[in-house]
Amino acid sequence: MVLDQLFRLRAKEHEKSYSQHSISERPLRSIFKALSWRLIGTIDTLLVSYFLTGEWLLASSIASVDFLTKLILYFAHERVWNRINWGK
C-alpha cells in the first residue's frame, strides 16, 4: 500500500517535470535553432552583399559580422519568448 502510494506520487512528479519540459525549450535547443537559422541568413546576406558590392571579400566581411550579431540577438530573443506563456 505504501509502495503503491509512493509509486503514484513519483509518477505524478515525473509527469509534471515532463509537462514543464514540453512547454519550455532548453537553451541548447535554442542554440542549435539559432545556428541553423543563422547559416541560412548568412548565405542570404553573403549573396545580397556580393550582388550589391561585386566583391567577395567585402561581402564575406559583412556576412561574418551579420552572423555573429544576429546569432546573439536570436538566442536572446528565443530565451525571452520561452518565458512568455502566451500561445502555449
Secondary structure, DSSP 8 states (H G I E B T S, - for coil): -HHHHHHHHHHHHHHHHHHHHHHS--HHHHHHHHHHHHHHHHHHHHHHHHHHH--HHHHHHHHHHHHHHHHHHHHHHHHHHHT--TT-
